[in-house]
Amino acid sequence: MRTSRIRTAALATVTAALALGLTACGGGDGDSKASAGEKTAATAQSRPASNEDGKGGTEQANSAPDKASAGSEEVASKGARVGAQQCVGDEMLVTAVHRFAGQQGDHLLLTASNQGSKPCWVTSYPAVRLGDDSLELPHSKKDNPGGDKRITLQPGGKVYSAVNLFDYNSRHQTAQGLAIALRGADGHESPYYSVVMKGQKQQFSWNEADVLNWNTEKPYDF
C-alpha cells in the first residue's frame, strides 16, 4: 500500500513538472508570437513612410511633364530660329539703285527687306533679268565664296546684292527696270517679280552683266 502511494505521488509530481514545462514552452511561443506581432506592427507602421516615398516618386513623375514641356519650349524657341521658312516674293520688298553710272564700278545695288511678320531666309544669289531680256544673268566669277549659306532676315531685316554692269559703249542694251526671283536651297528660283527702281539715274546700259550673292553688308560701299 505504501509502495503504491509513493508511486502515485511520484507520478503526480512528474505530471505537475511536465505541465509546468509545457506551460513554460507555451509562454515562449507566446513571446515569440508577440515579438513577431510587434515586428509586423512595426512593419505596418513603416508602410506609410514608404507610401510617402511613393507619393514623392509620383510627384517627380508628375513633374516630368513639366520638364518635358520646358524642353519643348526650349526646342520651340530653337525651332523659331532654326525653322524659319524661305522668304517669298509677296513678303519681300526689293529695290534697286543705279550707282556709279557711266563709271568704273557701274552697278545696280539691290536691297531686299523682310516685310513679313516672321523670320525668313535667303540663299545664294538672286535670279535677275534686265529690262525685257528673258536671259537670266550669271553669277559673278569674282564673288566671294559662301553663297550656299542661308541668311535669316528678322522682320524688317535687310540683305544686299549687286548687278555688275559692263558697258562697252557699242551695241549695248538699255533699260530702266529689272525683275528678280529668289532661289531655294536646291538652286531653283521662285516666280519673278518687278523691282522698284530708286534714285535719279534709273536708266542703265550693259553689254555684259553678272550678279553677286546676297550679303548682310552692302557691296562696293566705298
Phi, psi and omega in degrees: 000315180296321181297318180293322178296320179296317180296320180297317179295321179294318178296321179295321179296315179297318180299318179296320179295318178297321179297318178296321179296317179296322178296319178297319178295318178299323177296322178297317178298323179295319179297317181293322177295321179295317180295323176295321177296321178296319178297318179297318178296319179298320178296319179296321179292332180281345182297317177304325178298316179293326176295323177296320175299320179298320178296320178299318177298322178295321178297321177295320178295322178289333179281344179301317177300328178297317177295321180295319180293324177297318177297321179296320179297320179296316178297319179296321179296318177292323180298328179297327179275314186282325187271024178298143180275163177292141177294142178239161189302319185285353176256357185245141171249119181243126178240160179226138177233129179279117183243147179054045181301130179071009181240172174294134184092012178305127181199167173253119178276120178259131177236122179245128180237142180280110180266359181279181182260358182232155176296150174212168185233154173235161179209164176062220179233154181288145171283128187232137171234128182265134178056226179266006180288129181271357181279137179275133182289146179280166175282140181295130178288344181264006182289156177288150177290168177105015182288350181275354180281156178266137176248118182271130178253120170289162177308126183088352180289157184229150170226163187228151172214179179210145172255111179282128182251128178241106184250119181261010175065017175209136178053037180266169177255153181228140179207169176232013180203170179203167177228149179227164173221143178275145180261148174272180180295337179272000179091348179284145183263152175277178179301148179283152172211157186288151179254140180280121177275138179230168179093173184279320183260081184276339179282142180217158181229155180199145166261322176223156179203153174212175190232147176262158175296157171298146181211153178280349178245149180291131174284151179053039181272072184283000000 
